[in-house]
Amino acid sequence: MSTSSRADVVLGLHVPHAFGAQRLDADDVLRRLVQLDVHVCVVDAAFIEQTLGAPVEPDVLNPPELGAEHGLIPLEQVVFDEALAVGRAAFAGQVRTWRIAVDLTPLADLRRAWEDAGVRIASVDWPNLTALGDEEVDYAFRVAAAVGAGAIATDLSLGAPQRLAPVAERHGVTIAFHAQDGADPMDLEAALGYSPFIGADVDLGQWLVAGAGSPLTFMTMHADRIATVRLTDRQTSDGSLTWFGEGESPIREVLDSMRAHAWSFPAIVEIGYDLASEAEQMTEVARALALCRTYVSEPDTPART
C-alpha cells in the first residue's frame, strides 16, 4: 500500500461552536467553512433548530447566580429556585410541542446549499439526548437524516444504548456516544455491542482527563465504528482547555495514526474558547487547522507501506 497523502486525513470543524459566541445563520457558517477550506463538520443541534425557527429561551430563565451574598434569605432563595424551575419546565414544554409539529422541509434546502458548496455534515451534536421524550428523540433522528448526517453525537449515559439503538436502526442514522467528563471512556466498548448502529465519538480531551491516556488502542480495534474523533486540547492536571496545540492531548499522535492507517472518519478540530472579535476567532481557527494540516503532511512517525 502506498503512503497516505494529506488528503487521506479528513479535517473538519465543530460549528458554529468554533466561531465563538456570536450568533450566526446558516449562510454565515457556510461562508466561513468555505473560506477555511473545510469540507466536513459536526453541527450543533441548537443551531439547526435555530434555522427552523425554534422558540428562543427567555433571558429571565438564565439569571446570574444569586444567593445569600446578594442579600437573599434562605426562604427567598427557595422561592426563586422554584419559580425558575417552573419557568424552565414551561419553556421545555413549549419546545417539545414545537418539535413535534415543525416542518423539516427547509432542512433539505440547507443540505443542498452546503453540499453544493462541498461541505458535508458528518454528525449532529445533541447533548443529553436521552433526557428527551420518545417523540422528541424520533424528531432528533429525523433532523439528522434531513441534513444528511450519518450520525448523532451524544453523551453515553445509563440505559442510553438500549433505548436509542432501535431508533437509530429505524432511521438508518448511527448514534455516536462519547464519554462524559469523569466517566471511563472504555465504557464505549460495551456500548458498541448493542447494535451496529451504535458508534463512538472519540474526544481526546475526555480520554485525557479521565486518565485513559491515548485512545489509539481503542481506535485501532474499532476504527470501523468511529463516527468522528474530536481534537480537543486539554491539560491533565485540572482538565482545563488550552490554546489549541499547547495542551497534553495526543493530537499529533492520533493524526499520524489516521494517516498511517488511512482511517476515513473525520478529525474534528475543537475550539472551545471565545476571542474578543470575529477576526481574532477566525485567525485562531485557521491557525488550528493549519497546525493539523502540518501534522498530517509532515508525520512524526513513518506511515505504513
BALOBA-1460 file (C-alpha; in Angstrom, 3 decimals):
// residues 305
<rec num="1" residu="m" x="0.000" y="0.000" z="0.000"/>
<rec num="2" residu="s" x="1.369" y="3.425" z="-0.865"/>
<rec num="3" residu="t" x="1.976" y="6.083" z="1.757"/>
<rec num="4" residu="s" x="-1.164" y="8.084" z="2.553"/>
<rec num="5" residu="s" x="-1.239" y="11.697" z="1.454"/>
<rec num="6" residu="r" x="-2.523" y="14.626" z="3.452"/>
<rec num="7" residu="a" x="-5.867" y="14.381" z="1.660"/>
<rec num="8" residu="d" x="-6.421" y="10.961" z="3.264"/>
<rec num="9" residu="v" x="-6.959" y="12.596" z="6.680"/>
<rec num="10" residu="v" x="-10.235" y="14.476" z="6.653"/>
<rec num="11" residu="l" x="-10.133" y="17.541" z="8.919"/>
<rec num="12" residu="g" x="-13.320" y="19.264" z="9.974"/>
<rec num="13" residu="l" x="-14.804" y="21.724" z="12.453"/>
<rec num="14" residu="h" x="-17.480" y="21.710" z="15.132"/>
<rec num="15" residu="v" x="-19.792" y="24.567" z="14.121"/>
<rec num="16" residu="p" x="-20.924" y="27.146" z="14.940"/>
<rec num="17" residu="h" x="-19.125" y="26.311" z="18.206"/>
<rec num="18" residu="a" x="-15.705" y="27.008" z="16.666"/>
<rec num="19" residu="f" x="-16.703" y="30.531" z="15.658"/>
<rec num="20" residu="g" x="-17.300" y="31.826" z="19.168"/>
<rec num="21" residu="a" x="-20.281" y="33.376" z="20.890"/>
<rec num="22" residu="q" x="-21.595" y="35.460" z="18.006"/>
<rec num="23" residu="r" x="-24.976" y="34.438" z="16.607"/>
<rec num="24" residu="l" x="-24.588" y="33.208" z="13.024"/>
<rec num="25" residu="d" x="-27.061" y="31.949" z="10.455"/>
<rec num="26" residu="a" x="-26.526" y="29.026" z="8.080"/>
<rec num="27" residu="d" x="-25.140" y="31.243" z="5.305"/>
<rec num="28" residu="d" x="-22.639" y="32.855" z="7.704"/>
<rec num="29" residu="v" x="-21.360" y="29.479" z="8.878"/>
<rec num="30" residu="l" x="-21.120" y="28.070" z="5.356"/>
<rec num="31" residu="r" x="-19.216" y="31.138" z="4.162"/>
<rec num="32" residu="r" x="-16.656" y="30.657" z="6.942"/>
<rec num="33" residu="l" x="-16.264" y="26.947" z="6.222"/>
<rec num="34" residu="v" x="-15.621" y="27.632" z="2.546"/>
<rec num="35" residu="q" x="-13.153" y="30.395" z="3.432"/>
<rec num="36" residu="l" x="-11.251" y="27.968" z="5.683"/>
<rec num="37" residu="d" x="-11.331" y="25.187" z="3.046"/>
<rec num="38" residu="v" x="-13.212" y="22.862" z="5.414"/>
<rec num="39" residu="h" x="-15.422" y="20.243" z="3.781"/>
<rec num="40" residu="v" x="-16.842" y="18.302" z="6.716"/>
<rec num="41" residu="c" x="-18.295" y="19.391" z="10.037"/>
<rec num="42" residu="v" x="-20.159" y="18.488" z="13.196"/>
<rec num="43" residu="v" x="-23.143" y="20.804" z="13.667"/>
<rec num="44" residu="d" x="-24.837" y="21.733" z="16.938"/>
<rec num="45" residu="a" x="-28.467" y="20.646" z="17.147"/>
<rec num="46" residu="a" x="-29.411" y="24.037" z="18.604"/>
<rec num="47" residu="f" x="-28.034" y="25.740" z="15.504"/>
<rec num="48" residu="i" x="-30.110" y="23.548" z="13.188"/>
<rec num="49" residu="e" x="-33.190" y="24.226" z="15.287"/>
<rec num="50" residu="q" x="-32.413" y="27.929" z="15.115"/>
<rec num="51" residu="t" x="-32.633" y="27.739" z="11.321"/>
<rec num="52" residu="l" x="-36.077" y="26.149" z="11.688"/>
<rec num="53" residu="g" x="-37.321" y="28.959" z="13.926"/>
<rec num="54" residu="a" x="-37.215" y="27.217" z="17.295"/>
<rec num="55" residu="p" x="-38.537" y="29.084" z="20.341"/>
<rec num="56" residu="v" x="-35.838" y="31.240" z="21.925"/>
<rec num="57" residu="e" x="-35.309" y="30.755" z="25.640"/>
<rec num="58" residu="p" x="-36.076" y="33.988" z="27.531"/>
<rec num="59" residu="d" x="-33.081" y="35.591" z="29.250"/>
<rec num="60" residu="v" x="-35.033" y="35.537" z="32.517"/>
<rec num="61" residu="l" x="-34.598" y="31.748" z="32.623"/>
<rec num="62" residu="n" x="-30.812" y="32.158" z="32.762"/>
<rec num="63" residu="p" x="-30.304" y="34.734" z="35.508"/>
<rec num="64" residu="p" x="-26.963" y="35.378" z="37.206"/>
<rec num="65" residu="e" x="-26.226" y="33.258" z="40.261"/>
<rec num="66" residu="l" x="-27.931" y="34.708" z="43.328"/>
<rec num="67" residu="g" x="-27.534" y="33.693" z="46.947"/>
<rec num="68" residu="a" x="-27.030" y="34.917" z="50.488"/>
<rec num="69" residu="e" x="-24.078" y="37.035" z="49.380"/>
<rec num="70" residu="h" x="-26.561" y="39.012" z="47.254"/>
<rec num="71" residu="g" x="-28.937" y="39.621" z="50.146"/>
<rec num="72" residu="l" x="-31.299" y="36.676" z="49.628"/>
<rec num="73" residu="i" x="-32.552" y="34.952" z="52.762"/>
<rec num="74" residu="p" x="-32.924" y="31.123" z="52.526"/>
<rec num="75" residu="l" x="-36.714" y="31.237" z="52.020"/>
<rec num="76" residu="e" x="-36.334" y="33.753" z="49.203"/>
<rec num="77" residu="q" x="-33.731" y="31.506" z="47.586"/>
<rec num="78" residu="v" x="-36.151" y="28.548" z="47.690"/>
<rec num="79" residu="v" x="-38.994" y="30.601" z="46.176"/>
<rec num="80" residu="f" x="-36.651" y="31.965" z="43.486"/>
<rec num="81" residu="d" x="-35.355" y="28.493" z="42.575"/>
<rec num="82" residu="e" x="-38.867" y="27.017" z="42.450"/>
<rec num="83" residu="a" x="-40.125" y="29.809" z="40.195"/>
<rec num="84" residu="l" x="-37.131" y="29.313" z="37.912"/>
<rec num="85" residu="a" x="-37.789" y="25.555" z="37.722"/>
<rec num="86" residu="v" x="-41.447" y="26.180" z="36.823"/>
<rec num="87" residu="g" x="-40.439" y="28.638" z="34.104"/>
<rec num="88" residu="r" x="-37.893" y="26.258" z="32.618"/>
<rec num="89" residu="a" x="-40.372" y="23.378" z="32.642"/>
<rec num="90" residu="a" x="-42.942" y="25.536" z="30.847"/>
<rec num="91" residu="f" x="-40.398" y="26.519" z="28.197"/>
<rec num="92" residu="a" x="-39.327" y="22.868" z="27.743"/>
<rec num="93" residu="g" x="-42.988" y="22.040" z="27.105"/>
<rec num="94" residu="q" x="-43.193" y="24.818" z="24.526"/>
<rec num="95" residu="v" x="-40.112" y="23.468" z="22.743"/>
<rec num="96" residu="r" x="-41.474" y="19.907" z="22.870"/>
<rec num="97" residu="t" x="-44.732" y="20.998" z="21.239"/>
<rec num="98" residu="w" x="-42.810" y="22.918" z="18.569"/>
<rec num="99" residu="r" x="-40.515" y="19.971" z="17.782"/>
<rec num="100" residu="i" x="-43.371" y="17.547" z="17.300"/>
<rec num="101" residu="a" x="-45.171" y="19.888" z="14.883"/>
<rec num="102" residu="v" x="-42.356" y="21.623" z="12.958"/>
<rec num="103" residu="d" x="-41.955" y="21.090" z="9.221"/>
<rec num="104" residu="l" x="-38.444" y="19.845" z="8.404"/>
<rec num="105" residu="t" x="-38.680" y="20.673" z="4.688"/>
<rec num="106" residu="p" x="-36.377" y="23.738" z="4.989"/>
<rec num="107" residu="l" x="-33.543" y="21.430" z="6.037"/>
<rec num="108" residu="a" x="-33.465" y="19.989" z="2.522"/>
<rec num="109" residu="d" x="-32.529" y="23.456" z="1.258"/>
<rec num="110" residu="l" x="-29.800" y="23.791" z="3.904"/>
<rec num="111" residu="r" x="-28.364" y="20.407" z="2.991"/>
<rec num="112" residu="r" x="-28.443" y="21.205" z="-0.727"/>
<rec num="113" residu="a" x="-26.722" y="24.578" z="-0.264"/>
<rec num="114" residu="w" x="-23.971" y="23.133" z="1.920"/>
<rec num="115" residu="e" x="-23.352" y="20.075" z="-0.252"/>
<rec num="116" residu="d" x="-23.310" y="22.230" z="-3.394"/>
<rec num="117" residu="a" x="-20.540" y="24.229" z="-1.687"/>
<rec num="118" residu="g" x="-18.656" y="20.991" z="-0.971"/>
<rec num="119" residu="v" x="-19.478" y="20.794" z="2.763"/>
<rec num="120" residu="r" x="-20.824" y="17.610" z="4.345"/>
<rec num="121" residu="i" x="-22.417" y="17.364" z="7.798"/>
<rec num="122" residu="a" x="-20.846" y="14.298" z="9.414"/>
<rec num="123" residu="s" x="-22.915" y="14.373" z="12.582"/>
<rec num="124" residu="v" x="-25.316" y="16.451" z="14.642"/>
<rec num="125" residu="d" x="-24.141" y="17.169" z="18.186"/>
<rec num="126" residu="w" x="-27.140" y="16.644" z="20.504"/>
<rec num="127" residu="p" x="-26.215" y="16.891" z="24.208"/>
<rec num="128" residu="n" x="-28.241" y="14.891" z="26.723"/>
<rec num="129" residu="l" x="-30.411" y="13.297" z="24.040"/>
<rec num="130" residu="t" x="-31.791" y="10.688" z="26.424"/>
<rec num="131" residu="a" x="-33.426" y="13.420" z="28.523"/>
<rec num="132" residu="l" x="-35.949" y="13.899" z="25.689"/>
<rec num="133" residu="g" x="-39.212" y="12.007" z="25.364"/>
<rec num="134" residu="d" x="-39.714" y="9.353" z="22.710"/>
<rec num="135" residu="e" x="-41.353" y="11.712" z="20.200"/>
<rec num="136" residu="e" x="-38.529" y="14.223" z="20.553"/>
<rec num="137" residu="v" x="-35.882" y="11.509" z="20.177"/>
<rec num="138" residu="d" x="-37.555" y="10.379" z="16.968"/>
<rec num="139" residu="y" x="-37.620" y="14.025" z="15.828"/>
<rec num="140" residu="a" x="-33.854" y="14.328" z="16.528"/>
<rec num="141" residu="f" x="-33.098" y="11.405" z="14.220"/>
<rec num="142" residu="r" x="-35.364" y="12.837" z="11.518"/>
<rec num="143" residu="v" x="-33.446" y="16.130" z="11.761"/>
<rec num="144" residu="a" x="-30.109" y="14.338" z="11.371"/>
<rec num="145" residu="a" x="-31.359" y="12.408" z="8.350"/>
<rec num="146" residu="a" x="-32.776" y="15.582" z="6.789"/>
<rec num="147" residu="v" x="-29.390" y="17.358" z="6.844"/>
<rec num="148" residu="g" x="-27.590" y="14.279" z="5.519"/>
<rec num="149" residu="a" x="-25.722" y="13.482" z="8.732"/>
<rec num="150" residu="g" x="-24.640" y="9.898" z="9.175"/>
<rec num="151" residu="a" x="-24.650" y="10.164" z="12.962"/>
<rec num="152" residu="i" x="-25.945" y="11.904" z="16.053"/>
<rec num="153" residu="a" x="-23.294" y="12.514" z="18.713"/>
<rec num="154" residu="t" x="-24.382" y="12.483" z="22.356"/>
<rec num="155" residu="d" x="-23.128" y="11.588" z="25.805"/>
<rec num="156" residu="l" x="-23.149" y="7.989" z="26.986"/>
<rec num="157" residu="s" x="-25.479" y="7.514" z="29.938"/>
<rec num="158" residu="l" x="-27.004" y="4.559" z="31.760"/>
<rec num="159" residu="g" x="-29.511" y="2.775" z="29.537"/>
<rec num="160" residu="a" x="-28.858" y="5.017" z="26.534"/>
<rec num="161" residu="p" x="-27.594" y="2.276" z="24.159"/>
<rec num="162" residu="q" x="-30.616" y="0.064" z="24.786"/>
<rec num="163" residu="r" x="-33.071" y="2.913" z="24.345"/>
<rec num="164" residu="l" x="-31.518" y="4.668" z="21.352"/>
<rec num="165" residu="a" x="-30.263" y="1.718" z="19.287"/>
<rec num="166" residu="p" x="-33.725" y="0.727" z="17.959"/>
<rec num="167" residu="v" x="-34.425" y="4.328" z="16.927"/>
<rec num="168" residu="a" x="-31.046" y="4.573" z="15.201"/>
<rec num="169" residu="e" x="-31.723" y="1.346" z="13.316"/>
<rec num="170" residu="r" x="-35.172" y="2.548" z="12.237"/>
<rec num="171" residu="h" x="-33.793" y="5.774" z="10.795"/>
<rec num="172" residu="g" x="-30.503" y="4.389" z="9.477"/>
<rec num="173" residu="v" x="-28.545" y="7.009" z="11.453"/>
<rec num="174" residu="t" x="-25.735" y="5.964" z="13.818"/>
<rec num="175" residu="i" x="-25.863" y="7.086" z="17.427"/>
<rec num="176" residu="a" x="-22.259" y="8.012" z="18.277"/>
<rec num="177" residu="f" x="-21.604" y="8.082" z="22.000"/>
<rec num="178" residu="h" x="-18.854" y="9.917" z="23.833"/>
<rec num="179" residu="a" x="-17.932" y="9.547" z="27.496"/>
<rec num="180" residu="q" x="-18.864" y="12.348" z="29.865"/>
<rec num="181" residu="d" x="-16.151" y="14.018" z="31.929"/>
<rec num="182" residu="g" x="-15.356" y="11.782" z="34.879"/>
<rec num="183" residu="a" x="-16.617" y="8.631" z="33.169"/>
<rec num="184" residu="d" x="-14.477" y="5.783" z="31.903"/>
<rec num="185" residu="p" x="-14.174" y="6.203" z="28.105"/>
<rec num="186" residu="m" x="-13.725" y="2.443" z="27.780"/>
<rec num="187" residu="d" x="-17.432" y="2.093" z="28.614"/>
<rec num="188" residu="l" x="-17.847" y="2.931" z="24.934"/>
<rec num="189" residu="e" x="-16.575" y="-0.539" z="24.105"/>
<rec num="190" residu="a" x="-19.503" y="-2.197" z="25.889"/>
<rec num="191" residu="a" x="-21.969" y="0.162" z="24.216"/>
<rec num="192" residu="l" x="-20.812" y="-0.890" z="20.756"/>
<rec num="193" residu="g" x="-22.090" y="-4.398" z="21.384"/>
<rec num="194" residu="y" x="-25.751" y="-3.380" z="21.458"/>
<rec num="195" residu="s" x="-26.158" y="-2.613" z="17.767"/>
<rec num="196" residu="p" x="-24.190" y="-1.998" z="14.563"/>
<rec num="197" residu="f" x="-25.883" y="1.408" z="14.580"/>
<rec num="198" residu="i" x="-24.028" y="2.405" z="17.740"/>
<rec num="199" residu="g" x="-20.703" y="4.111" z="17.135"/>
<rec num="200" residu="a" x="-18.102" y="6.132" z="19.022"/>
<rec num="201" residu="d" x="-17.435" y="9.859" z="19.071"/>
<rec num="202" residu="v" x="-13.891" y="9.854" z="20.466"/>
<rec num="203" residu="d" x="-12.984" y="13.066" z="22.321"/>
<rec num="204" residu="l" x="-9.236" y="13.290" z="23.016"/>
<rec num="205" residu="g" x="-9.716" y="15.716" z="25.907"/>
<rec num="206" residu="q" x="-12.216" y="13.476" z="27.658"/>
<rec num="207" residu="w" x="-9.886" y="10.480" z="27.369"/>
<rec num="208" residu="l" x="-7.043" y="12.569" z="28.748"/>
<rec num="209" residu="v" x="-8.807" y="13.927" z="31.855"/>
<rec num="210" residu="a" x="-10.309" y="10.502" z="32.597"/>
<rec num="211" residu="g" x="-6.776" y="9.184" z="32.962"/>
<rec num="212" residu="a" x="-7.263" y="6.893" z="29.981"/>
<rec num="213" residu="g" x="-4.376" y="8.449" z="28.059"/>
<rec num="214" residu="s" x="-4.284" y="7.874" z="24.327"/>
<rec num="215" residu="p" x="-7.360" y="6.320" z="22.701"/>
<rec num="216" residu="l" x="-5.291" y="4.760" z="19.914"/>
<rec num="217" residu="t" x="-5.715" y="1.163" z="21.091"/>
<rec num="218" residu="f" x="-9.488" y="1.629" z="21.139"/>
<rec num="219" residu="m" x="-9.418" y="3.398" z="17.776"/>
<rec num="220" residu="t" x="-7.354" y="0.657" z="16.173"/>
<rec num="221" residu="m" x="-9.702" y="-2.054" z="17.430"/>
<rec num="222" residu="h" x="-12.893" y="-0.217" z="16.473"/>
<rec num="223" residu="a" x="-11.929" y="2.010" z="13.532"/>
<rec num="224" residu="d" x="-14.975" y="0.868" z="11.577"/>
<rec num="225" residu="r" x="-17.279" y="2.029" z="14.393"/>
<rec num="226" residu="i" x="-15.869" y="5.524" z="14.915"/>
<rec num="227" residu="a" x="-18.027" y="8.341" z="13.601"/>
<rec num="228" residu="t" x="-15.658" y="11.187" z="14.484"/>
<rec num="229" residu="v" x="-12.621" y="11.933" z="16.607"/>
<rec num="230" residu="r" x="-12.673" y="15.304" z="18.396"/>
<rec num="231" residu="l" x="-9.321" y="17.070" z="18.633"/>
<rec num="232" residu="t" x="-9.944" y="18.763" z="21.986"/>
<rec num="233" residu="d" x="-6.765" y="20.012" z="23.686"/>
<rec num="234" residu="r" x="-6.703" y="19.969" z="27.493"/>
<rec num="235" residu="q" x="-4.394" y="19.736" z="30.496"/>
<rec num="236" residu="t" x="-4.141" y="16.557" z="32.544"/>
<rec num="237" residu="s" x="-3.713" y="18.399" z="35.858"/>
<rec num="238" residu="d" x="-7.080" y="20.175" z="36.014"/>
<rec num="239" residu="g" x="-8.863" y="19.240" z="32.787"/>
<rec num="240" residu="s" x="-8.829" y="22.811" z="31.551"/>
<rec num="241" residu="l" x="-8.931" y="23.717" z="27.866"/>
<rec num="242" residu="t" x="-5.741" y="25.163" z="26.422"/>
<rec num="243" residu="w" x="-4.823" y="27.042" z="23.317"/>
<rec num="244" residu="f" x="-5.066" y="24.501" z="20.541"/>
<rec num="245" residu="g" x="-1.797" y="22.613" z="20.169"/>
<rec num="246" residu="e" x="-0.424" y="23.674" z="23.567"/>
<rec num="247" residu="g" x="-2.123" y="21.097" z="25.787"/>
<rec num="248" residu="e" x="-1.426" y="17.442" z="26.501"/>
<rec num="249" residu="s" x="-3.980" y="15.760" z="24.231"/>
<rec num="250" residu="p" x="-2.264" y="13.377" z="21.757"/>
<rec num="251" residu="i" x="-3.385" y="15.329" z="18.702"/>
<rec num="252" residu="r" x="-0.318" y="14.715" z="16.572"/>
<rec num="253" residu="e" x="-0.118" y="11.044" z="17.569"/>
<rec num="254" residu="v" x="-3.744" y="10.465" z="16.580"/>
<rec num="255" residu="l" x="-3.407" y="12.312" z="13.270"/>
<rec num="256" residu="d" x="-0.249" y="10.328" z="12.484"/>
<rec num="257" residu="s" x="-2.152" y="7.091" z="13.044"/>
<rec num="258" residu="m" x="-5.106" y="8.254" z="10.977"/>
<rec num="259" residu="r" x="-2.708" y="8.969" z="8.131"/>
<rec num="260" residu="a" x="-0.801" y="5.701" z="8.532"/>
<rec num="261" residu="h" x="-3.929" y="3.541" z="8.663"/>
<rec num="262" residu="a" x="-5.890" y="5.635" z="6.128"/>
<rec num="263" residu="w" x="-8.832" y="5.796" z="8.548"/>
<rec num="264" residu="s" x="-11.700" y="7.558" z="6.827"/>
<rec num="265" residu="f" x="-13.594" y="9.073" z="9.762"/>
<rec num="266" residu="p" x="-13.064" y="12.826" z="10.138"/>
<rec num="267" residu="a" x="-10.895" y="14.526" z="12.747"/>
<rec num="268" residu="i" x="-12.877" y="17.445" z="14.116"/>
<rec num="269" residu="v" x="-10.896" y="20.441" z="15.340"/>
<rec num="270" residu="e" x="-12.463" y="21.699" z="18.580"/>
<rec num="271" residu="i" x="-12.025" y="25.347" z="19.541"/>
<rec num="272" residu="g" x="-13.757" y="25.702" z="22.899"/>
<rec num="273" residu="y" x="-12.836" y="29.280" z="23.730"/>
<rec num="274" residu="d" x="-14.133" y="32.639" z="22.521"/>
<rec num="275" residu="l" x="-11.888" y="35.508" z="21.451"/>
<rec num="276" residu="a" x="-12.704" y="39.194" z="21.526"/>
<rec num="277" residu="s" x="-13.516" y="39.722" z="17.864"/>
<rec num="278" residu="e" x="-14.694" y="37.817" z="14.831"/>
<rec num="279" residu="a" x="-11.360" y="38.420" z="13.102"/>
<rec num="280" residu="e" x="-9.378" y="37.024" z="16.059"/>
<rec num="281" residu="q" x="-11.646" y="33.980" z="16.252"/>
<rec num="282" residu="m" x="-11.233" y="33.224" z="12.562"/>
<rec num="283" residu="t" x="-7.467" y="33.678" z="12.843"/>
<rec num="284" residu="e" x="-7.341" y="31.200" z="15.719"/>
<rec num="285" residu="v" x="-9.475" y="28.620" z="13.886"/>
<rec num="286" residu="a" x="-7.277" y="28.993" z="10.796"/>
<rec num="287" residu="r" x="-4.152" y="28.546" z="12.947"/>
<rec num="288" residu="a" x="-5.504" y="25.331" z="14.495"/>
<rec num="289" residu="l" x="-6.422" y="23.914" z="11.095"/>
<rec num="290" residu="a" x="-3.031" y="24.855" z="9.666"/>
<rec num="291" residu="l" x="-1.282" y="23.126" z="12.574"/>
<rec num="292" residu="c" x="-3.244" y="19.924" z="11.965"/>
<rec num="293" residu="r" x="-2.566" y="20.093" z="8.238"/>
<rec num="294" residu="t" x="1.123" y="20.408" z="9.012"/>
<rec num="295" residu="y" x="0.966" y="17.367" z="11.288"/>
<rec num="296" residu="v" x="-0.631" y="15.152" z="8.655"/>
<rec num="297" residu="s" x="1.624" y="16.351" z="5.850"/>
<rec num="298" residu="e" x="4.784" y="16.003" z="7.961"/>
<rec num="299" residu="p" x="4.113" y="12.965" z="10.168"/>
<rec num="300" residu="d" x="6.081" y="12.478" z="13.364"/>
<rec num="301" residu="t" x="6.250" y="8.713" z="12.772"/>
<rec num="302" residu="p" x="6.699" y="6.821" z="9.495"/>
<rec num="303" residu="a" x="3.485" y="5.835" z="7.725"/>
<rec num="304" residu="r" x="2.920" y="2.164" z="6.991"/>
<rec num="305" residu="t" x="3.610" y="0.986" z="3.469"/>
